[in-house]
Amino acid sequence: MDVPSSLLHQAQPVGLVDEPRRARKARMLEWARIFGTVGTVQLLVQGIGFLSGILIVRTLSLQQYALYTLANTLIVTMSMLGDAGISNGLLSEGGKVWRDHQLLGRVIATGLELRRRFASWLLGISAPVLLYLLRSHGASWIEAFCLLALVCASFWFSLLGGIYSVGLGLHQRLADTQRVALIQNSARLAGLVPLIRAFPNALISVAASLGPQAWATSRLRRLCGTVVDLHQPEDAGVRAEVLRVVKRMLPNLIYLSISGQITIWLISFCGSTANLAQLGALTRLGQAFVLVSSLASAVLIPRFARLQGNPRLVLVRFCQVLTVLGVSMAVVVLLVARFPTQVLLILGNDYNGLVHEVALYMLSSVLYVIAGIAAGLSNARGVVLNPVLGVLLQLGCQVLGVLLFGVTSIHGILLLAILVAVAQILMHTGNFVGQILARQRTSAVVG
């Protein structure tokens, strides 16, 4: 006689019935604990960095802040180009051997050597560009060369620290890396307060961060040495796999490193010094979203790289992350759009006329964060967007944006940035979903 399924369910031991529920609850509690701990410290780290940025905005003149914006923008752009996809390749390769002290050491050693080579080429290309832009916005030759030297040093420390962070990230040494970041940002603010008051110029603003950054890189190296054998030689097989990722990503990264700061570059070449300073000041507000990117890089992306399971599970996790991220950050944008005048009080009187621009900038910042996390999740699983297709599609969006909005005003440039960010989200998401579904179909056929 057939037994109703409801009776079968009732006949099962209570422990077996509740086991999936307990597992889900345990996972939720674990994520709450991680984000609660990591998020609190990261909020403090980013809060200190935010205060440093606002202090610089409110202290420097428009002309000096324009120079600081150029230097800071080039550091960010050079760091992206200097990485060239190496970190993503290291995450992919390191995720396979992260439990082995020596094999992971070879992965890290290979990454360090590749970054040194890329950095030397990049410095030769970037230096003349920065000198030209600094001079065109009123810097003296001495001031321009001093800023260039500071930018190169900051860029070098950033590259090394990024490699050491890969090893620590794979081992989820979040508390250690956050402690380093907290001390670094605190030391920067402590040094910046007296120095910038006495010498309110771009040179001091950039130099104040160099000492703490050098210490942080040294400390990250020592911490990485506790989980990785840093005396291992580079590995030819790892180098080949990383370069395979680099070759696929480099054309797109070259474009993204420029387009990611496209608003600043366009204003630098086409706009006035005052417009450059105003747009640079708005970017200080965007630092509020660095917390989200930092948490994703420190927690989500390494765990996503380690995720074991069928393609369907990977796709579900990808969609969950982007959905939660999009909904939560939309609330922030709506609040800024509702209270723009109050938000602009943070920047000072020189910038209180940017009522419409501040909402547009915050929207573009949110979209770029989502696009960056979508790209990071995809790359961590070895799902890389076809570089030629990616560049052509985004370049087409930029050309369309220039024709529609123009590039001589902050308002037009921000509309262009929004268009490009939306295109990036659609491309990375569509590429990831398409490739994962293809893998799922392949697995089903093989099974």
SULMOUR-V698056 format. One line per field, one symbol per residue. burial: 1 if it has 9 or more other ideal C-beta (glycine too) atoms within 8 Angstrom, else 0. A space follows every 50 residues. Layout:
# SULMOUR-V698056
burial->???
This chain:
# SULMOUR-V698056
burial->00000001000000001000000000000000011011101111110111 11111110010111111111111111111111111111111111101100 00011111111111100110011001101110111010100011111101 11111111111111111111001101111111111111101110110001 01111111111111111011101110111101011001101111110111 11111111111111111100101011111111111111111111111111 11111110001011101100110011001101100100010011001001 11011011111111111111111111111110111010011011101101 11001010111111111111111110111011101110110010000
